[in-house]
Structure formats: structure tokens, C-alpha cells
């Protein structure tokens, strides 16, 4: 389960940010997960619950914001979020689209004390 290594990197990043800001603990971790990122939110949350113990994040709430796939149509110019994983323009039906968002995972914000 690659969520373990993702959580370890996430906690390492939280510790680094806390250290740079002279914080004693992290109280909230907000992460954006694109639905095409390959990360399973429930597995990430489960791994976080295990790995946060004994770290600066031991009391921190994990908030996961799921990002739908956002595309730009190169034919009609529309920018839309897709409701399904059908990579066609919802307006004109073209397959000539570019994915703008929904493929990555980001640490969006931290609350520190």
C-alpha cells in the first residue's frame, strides 16, 4: 500500500514546516487529492491514523478535499469538471481535451501552534 509512504512524506513535510515556523504541534492538515492521483482517500486516512502517533501531528485532524477532474476543451474552449471518467468535452463531445486538475495530491494548508 503506497499510502504508507505518502503519509510518511506528508508527516515529514509537516514536521519541516512546523520547525521552520517554531511551532510545537500541528493541529490540522488539509490535503487535496485528485481522483486520478492513484491515492485511495480511505486508505490514506487509515495510514495517517497509524503513522501520526508519536509525531508532531499526533493530535492533528486530517482533512481530505477530493478534486474532480477538470478539463479544457481545445475545440470549443470550455473549462469544466467531469462528473464521470469519460474524457470527452461535456459541451461539444470532442476528445481533444487537456486535463487541468485532478491528477495530483497537494498539502494545501497546516494549522500550527
C-alpha positions in Angstrom: 0.0 0.0 0.0 1.8 3.1 -1.2 -0.4 5.3 1.1 2.1 4.4 3.9 5.0 6.1 2.1 2.8 9.0 1.1 1.7 9.5 4.8 5.4 9.3 5.9 6.3 12.0 3.4 3.3 14.1 4.5 4.3 13.9 8.2 7.9 14.7 7.3 6.7 17.8 5.4 4.5 18.8 8.4 7.5 18.5 10.7 9.7 20.6 8.4 7.0 23.4 8.2 6.5 23.3 12.0 10.2 23.5 12.6 10.6 26.5 10.2 7.8 28.3 12.0 8.8 27.4 15.5 5.6 25.5 16.1 5.2 23.0 18.9 2.5 21.0 17.2 0.3 20.6 14.1 -3.4 20.8 14.8 -4.8 20.4 11.3 -3.6 19.1 8.0 -5.5 19.8 4.8 -4.8 17.8 1.7 -6.2 18.0 -1.8 -6.4 14.6 -3.6 -7.2 14.4 -7.3 -9.4 11.5 -8.2 -6.9 10.5 -10.8 -3.9 10.7 -8.4 -4.0 7.0 -7.6 -4.4 7.7 -3.9 -7.2 6.0 -2.1 -8.6 8.5 0.4 -9.9 5.9 3.0 -6.5 4.1 2.9 -4.6 7.4 3.3 -6.7 8.3 6.3 -6.2 4.9 7.8 -2.4 5.1 7.3 -2.4 8.6 8.7 -4.2 7.5 11.9 -1.4 4.9 12.4 1.6 6.9 11.5 0.8 10.2 13.2 1.2 8.7 16.7 4.4 9.9 18.4 4.9 12.7 15.8 4.2 16.4 15.7 0.9 15.5 14.1 -0.3 13.2 16.9 -3.3 15.5 17.6 -3.8 16.9 14.1 -7.0 16.4 12.2 -6.6 15.3 8.6 -9.0 16.9 6.2 -9.1 15.4 2.7 -10.6 17.5 -0.1 -11.3 15.5 -3.2 -10.7 17.2 -6.6 -12.7 16.1 -9.6 -11.1 16.0 -13.0 -11.1 19.5 -14.6 -10.5 19.7 -18.3 -10.1 22.3 -21.0 -11.5 21.6 -24.4 -9.1 22.6 -27.2 -12.1 22.7 -29.7 -14.7 24.8 -28.0 -12.6 26.3 -25.2 -14.9 25.3 -22.3 -13.3 24.5 -18.9 -15.4 22.0 -16.9 -15.2 19.4 -14.2 -16.1 15.9 -15.3 -18.8 14.0 -13.4 -17.6 10.7 -14.9 -14.2 9.5 -16.0 -15.2 9.9 -19.7 -12.6 12.1 -21.2 -14.7 13.9 -23.7 -15.9 17.5 -23.6 -19.2 17.8 -21.9 -20.2 20.7 -24.2 -19.2 19.7 -27.7 -18.2 16.0 -27.4 -14.7 16.4 -28.6 -11.9 14.1 -27.4 -9.3 16.9 -27.9 -9.1 18.0 -24.2 -6.4 18.7 -21.7 -6.6 17.7 -18.1 -6.0 20.8 -15.9 -6.6 19.4 -12.4 -7.4 16.2 -10.6 -4.3 14.2 -11.2 -2.2 15.2 -8.1 -2.1 15.3 -4.4 -1.1 18.5 -2.6 -0.6 19.6 1.0 -2.9 22.6 0.9 -2.5 24.0 4.4 -1.4 23.4 8.0 -2.6 24.8 11.3 0.2 25.2 13.7 0.6 26.0 17.4 
